Amino acid sequence: MKRFLKGVAALALTFSLVACANNSGNTEEPAADETKEEEEDTTPTKGLYQIYNTTGEALTELYIYKNGESDKGTNYAESEDWTHNTPAMLEIDLGELPANECHGIYTLEFTTEGGWTGKFETLSHEEAPVALLSEDAASGATNGQQISFFEPMVEGDYDIYNVTGEKVTELYIYVNGETDKGENYAAEGLDDGATVHVHKDEVPASTISHLYTIEYVTESGRTGAFENLSQETAPISLLAEDDMTGPSPISFFAPEK
């Protein structure tokens, strides 16, 4: 009887081992195409860069090209007014280059009007801000990098034109929500046709809570206020009521000379 039971147990173990082997052999591996599709779903397919010129001078050349290529392709500096000390933003879309080609690693290279050349050779496919640094800033940066992946602080720099048709007696620019309006930039009064330059650099522009209100009062008592002013370099015209094309009492255009 014992011998019979041992035989049954051995036979059952044999069937069990065969079944495990068969199950292991019959496990379906995902098709190569399916695996590829899954990888493509999770891999960035383009590089999208918000590039800021913070070199302190104009750019003459700006390229992004695949590492090892002798042809640098488009000079992006030709498509933007990279003026002195203006952190103008240029958005570059490299969607035409697949992320998995040559490991998706690129060289970013730029040259300033003064001859300073910066290069970063490990740019990957991603969406990111890129600040081009000045030579002095690059020499003090970690590992001597010529770029930084941080959105720069943007200063407010405004040329404000009074085209209201009358004298402006009050002119303020203040952080939204503040009760203290700060300095009256109209000073003793801003005559019709006069211009005042206002420079504000207290807070970064990238924080939505740091939008500003520009508010003015004319000699007749008319008040104009615009509550969505951001930190930027821009002309601002204080408009006459008859010249308003909507609710905004200002425009971002210098008056025609």
Buried (B, 14 or more C-beta within 10 A) or exposed (E): EEEEEEEEEEEEEEEEEEEEEEEEEEEEEEEEEEEEEEEEEEEBBBBBBBBBBBBBBBBBBBBBBBEEEEEBEEBBBEEBEBEEBBBBBBEBEBEEBBBEEEEBBBBBBBBBBEEBEBEBEEBEBEEBBBBBBBBEBBEEEEEEBBBBEEBBBBBBBBBBBBBBBEBBBBBBBBBEEEEEBEEBBBEEBBEBEBBBEBEBEEBEBBEEEBBBBBBBBBBEEBEBEBEEBEBBBBBBBBBBEEBEEEEBBBBEEBBEE
